[in-house]
Amino acid sequence: ESPGPGTIDLGSQRERWAAFQKRHGLSFEEAARLLLDAYESRGLVKHSGGCHCGAVRFEVWASADLHVFNCNCSICTKKQNRHFIVPASCFKLLKGAENLTTYTFNTHCAQHMFCKTCGVQSFYTPRSNPDGYGIAPHCLDDGTVQTITIEDFNGKEWEKTVREHKTIKAMSKP
């Protein structure tokens, strides 16, 4: 029998799909979203995180093994801003857009966003990758990070360092 309008014929996978939904307590839409997320983000893990007070929450698809930059530019030094970079397509703000405020300086390319309530910067738009996000690994919830590799980045000589770095400018490309 053929499926009616708005339904999907799962063929021989029907029983397997139903068992998966039941085992995990998922609706059809939730199971489909999980499947699409897994397919579109192969090899990546969905990390969740946010600011200290919880007003800002986000999720980000990234490796469980993070490559974190330790920059020594003036603002990163003051904020102890260690971060890893992801494409914008791998980042989703779940709540708190109205609770974010932005600080810029110098070239005004980097967008340093932080929570108006607690002052924590969980993520920002880096100058090196204005089409992506720099995520603070210490703002991720426990349980999804396996390892962290830290690379020192000479932000005091930003232009020279970015020009000579082999991969940083491409880190926000999907």
MARLO-434540 format. One record per residue (C-alpha): residue number from 1; residue in three letters; x, y, z. Coordinates in Angstrom, 2 decimals. Layout:
N
(r NUM, ALA, (X, Y, Z))
...
! end
This chain:
174
(r 1, GLU, (0.00, 0.00, 0.00))
(r 2, SER, (1.35, 3.42, -0.92))
(r 3, PRO, (1.74, 6.14, 1.72))
(r 4, GLY, (-0.78, 8.97, 1.87))
(r 5, PRO, (0.02, 12.65, 1.35))
(r 6, GLY, (2.63, 14.02, 3.78))
(r 7, THR, (3.91, 10.58, 4.77))
(r 8, ILE, (7.15, 8.85, 3.92))
(r 9, ASP, (7.43, 5.26, 2.76))
(r 10, LEU, (10.23, 3.78, 4.85))
(r 11, GLY, (10.01, 0.41, 3.08))
(r 12, SER, (11.97, -2.32, 4.86))
(r 13, GLN, (13.27, 0.21, 7.41))
(r 14, ARG, (9.78, 0.89, 8.86))
(r 15, GLU, (10.11, -1.47, 11.85))
(r 16, ARG, (13.67, -0.39, 12.58))
(r 17, TRP, (12.63, 3.29, 12.49))
(r 18, ALA, (9.63, 2.66, 14.80))
(r 19, ALA, (11.82, 0.72, 17.26))
(r 20, PHE, (14.41, 3.53, 17.25))
(r 21, GLN, (11.75, 6.17, 17.94))
(r 22, LYS, (10.21, 4.11, 20.75))
(r 23, ARG, (13.57, 3.23, 22.35))
(r 24, HIS, (14.61, 6.89, 22.48))
(r 25, GLY, (11.16, 8.39, 23.08))
(r 26, LEU, (11.35, 10.52, 19.94))
(r 27, SER, (8.64, 11.88, 17.67))
(r 28, PHE, (9.05, 11.33, 13.93))
(r 29, GLU, (10.28, 14.93, 13.54))
(r 30, GLU, (12.79, 14.62, 16.44))
(r 31, ALA, (14.19, 11.38, 15.00))
(r 32, ALA, (14.47, 12.94, 11.54))
(r 33, ARG, (16.26, 16.01, 13.00))
(r 34, LEU, (18.70, 13.72, 14.82))
(r 35, LEU, (19.38, 11.80, 11.62))
(r 36, LEU, (19.91, 14.98, 9.58))
(r 37, ASP, (22.16, 16.51, 12.24))
(r 38, ALA, (24.27, 13.35, 12.33))
(r 39, TYR, (24.47, 13.12, 8.54))
(r 40, GLU, (25.30, 16.79, 7.97))
(r 41, SER, (27.91, 16.85, 10.73))
(r 42, ARG, (29.82, 13.61, 10.16))
(r 43, GLY, (32.68, 13.19, 12.58))
(r 44, LEU, (31.53, 16.13, 14.69))
(r 45, VAL, (29.95, 16.26, 18.12))
(r 46, LYS, (27.14, 18.54, 19.20))
(r 47, HIS, (28.47, 20.58, 22.13))
(r 48, SER, (26.16, 22.77, 24.22))
(r 49, GLY, (27.24, 25.73, 26.28))
(r 50, GLY, (26.51, 29.18, 27.54))
(r 51, CYS, (27.34, 32.00, 29.86))
(r 52, HIS, (27.59, 31.81, 33.66))
(r 53, CYS, (24.05, 32.96, 34.49))
(r 54, GLY, (22.40, 30.83, 31.77))
(r 55, ALA, (20.79, 33.74, 29.93))
(r 56, VAL, (22.82, 32.89, 26.80))
(r 57, ARG, (22.81, 29.30, 25.50))
(r 58, PHE, (24.19, 27.87, 22.26))
(r 59, GLU, (25.08, 24.64, 20.52))
(r 60, VAL, (28.02, 24.06, 18.24))
(r 61, TRP, (29.06, 21.15, 16.03))
(r 62, ALA, (32.80, 20.58, 16.37))
(r 63, SER, (35.27, 17.79, 16.90))
(r 64, ALA, (35.41, 16.16, 20.33))
(r 65, ASP, (39.15, 16.88, 20.07))
(r 66, LEU, (39.41, 20.67, 20.10))
(r 67, HIS, (42.20, 22.79, 18.58))
(r 68, VAL, (42.22, 25.91, 20.77))
(r 69, PHE, (44.05, 29.16, 20.11))
(r 70, ASN, (45.74, 30.98, 22.97))
(r 71, CYS, (46.10, 34.49, 21.58))
(r 72, ASN, (48.29, 37.15, 23.18))
(r 73, CYS, (46.66, 40.22, 21.60))
(r 74, SER, (45.55, 42.96, 23.98))
(r 75, ILE, (41.91, 41.88, 24.39))
(r 76, CYS, (42.51, 38.11, 24.43))
(r 77, THR, (45.17, 38.60, 27.11))
(r 78, LYS, (42.88, 40.72, 29.29))
(r 79, LYS, (39.94, 38.29, 28.88))
(r 80, GLN, (42.02, 35.09, 28.82))
(r 81, ASN, (40.17, 34.41, 25.57))
(r 82, ARG, (41.16, 30.93, 24.47))
(r 83, HIS, (38.94, 29.75, 21.63))
(r 84, PHE, (38.39, 27.35, 18.76))
(r 85, ILE, (36.92, 28.42, 15.43))
(r 86, VAL, (33.90, 26.95, 13.60))
(r 87, PRO, (31.92, 27.90, 10.48))
(r 88, ALA, (28.72, 29.87, 11.15))
(r 89, SER, (26.73, 26.89, 9.82))
(r 90, CYS, (27.98, 24.82, 12.79))
(r 91, PHE, (26.80, 27.34, 15.40))
(r 92, LYS, (23.28, 27.95, 16.69))
(r 93, LEU, (22.27, 30.49, 19.33))
(r 94, LEU, (19.52, 28.79, 21.33))
(r 95, LYS, (18.57, 31.70, 23.56))
(r 96, GLY, (19.76, 35.06, 24.79))
(r 97, ALA, (20.18, 37.18, 21.65))
(r 98, GLU, (18.53, 40.08, 23.48))
(r 99, ASN, (20.93, 39.60, 26.40))
(r 100, LEU, (24.08, 39.98, 24.28))
(r 101, THR, (26.01, 43.19, 23.88))
(r 102, THR, (28.96, 43.76, 21.58))
(r 103, TYR, (32.33, 45.41, 22.03))
(r 104, THR, (34.60, 46.30, 19.10))
(r 105, PHE, (37.87, 48.19, 18.79))
(r 106, ASN, (40.68, 48.96, 16.34))
(r 107, THR, (39.44, 47.55, 12.97))
(r 108, HIS, (35.97, 46.81, 14.44))
(r 109, CYS, (35.95, 43.53, 12.50))
(r 110, ALA, (35.96, 41.24, 15.55))
(r 111, GLN, (32.62, 41.27, 17.35))
(r 112, HIS, (33.22, 40.56, 21.05))
(r 113, MET, (29.76, 39.56, 22.29))
(r 114, PHE, (29.09, 39.03, 25.96))
(r 115, CYS, (26.17, 38.52, 28.32))
(r 116, LYS, (24.75, 41.78, 29.72))
(r 117, THR, (23.93, 40.05, 33.00))
(r 118, CYS, (27.05, 38.08, 33.97))
(r 119, GLY, (29.62, 39.54, 31.54))
(r 120, VAL, (30.81, 36.18, 30.19))
(r 121, GLN, (31.88, 35.91, 26.54))
(r 122, SER, (30.95, 32.39, 25.45))
(r 123, PHE, (31.63, 33.03, 21.77))
(r 124, TYR, (32.55, 35.85, 19.42))
(r 125, THR, (33.12, 36.65, 15.76))
(r 126, PRO, (36.91, 36.61, 15.25))
(r 127, ARG, (38.72, 39.03, 12.97))
(r 128, SER, (40.54, 36.10, 11.33))
(r 129, ASN, (37.23, 34.40, 10.45))
(r 130, PRO, (34.43, 37.00, 10.29))
(r 131, ASP, (32.18, 34.39, 8.67))
(r 132, GLY, (32.52, 32.04, 11.66))
(r 133, TYR, (32.60, 31.93, 15.44))
(r 134, GLY, (35.32, 31.65, 18.05))
(r 135, ILE, (33.99, 29.46, 20.85))
(r 136, ALA, (35.32, 29.54, 24.42))
(r 137, PRO, (35.85, 25.86, 25.34))
(r 138, HIS, (35.50, 26.65, 29.05))
(r 139, CYS, (31.89, 27.71, 28.35))
(r 140, LEU, (30.94, 24.26, 27.00))
(r 141, ASP, (28.90, 21.92, 29.17))
(r 142, ASP, (30.75, 18.89, 30.52))
(r 143, GLY, (30.76, 15.57, 28.71))
(r 144, THR, (31.48, 16.14, 25.01))
(r 145, VAL, (35.12, 17.30, 24.87))
(r 146, GLN, (37.70, 14.51, 24.75))
(r 147, THR, (40.95, 16.45, 24.33))
(r 148, ILE, (42.15, 20.02, 23.94))
(r 149, THR, (45.27, 20.94, 21.99))
(r 150, ILE, (46.40, 24.51, 22.62))
(r 151, GLU, (48.27, 26.51, 19.99))
(r 152, ASP, (49.82, 29.82, 20.94))
(r 153, PHE, (48.87, 32.57, 18.50))
(r 154, ASN, (50.92, 35.77, 18.30))
(r 155, GLY, (48.11, 38.32, 18.19))
(r 156, LYS, (50.52, 41.12, 19.13))
(r 157, GLU, (51.68, 40.82, 15.51))
(r 158, TRP, (48.23, 39.91, 14.18))
(r 159, GLU, (48.64, 40.75, 10.47))
(r 160, LYS, (51.97, 38.92, 10.17))
(r 161, THR, (50.77, 35.90, 12.14))
(r 162, VAL, (47.54, 35.51, 10.15))
(r 163, ARG, (49.43, 35.91, 6.87))
(r 164, GLU, (51.94, 33.19, 7.86))
(r 165, HIS, (49.48, 30.78, 9.52))
(r 166, LYS, (48.68, 27.90, 7.21))
(r 167, THR, (45.10, 27.12, 8.29))
(r 168, ILE, (43.46, 29.78, 10.48))
(r 169, LYS, (41.75, 31.77, 7.69))
(r 170, ALA, (40.03, 28.62, 6.40))
(r 171, MET, (38.73, 27.39, 9.75))
(r 172, SER, (35.29, 28.94, 9.27))
(r 173, LYS, (34.78, 27.30, 5.87))
(r 174, PRO, (32.31, 24.39, 5.91))
! end
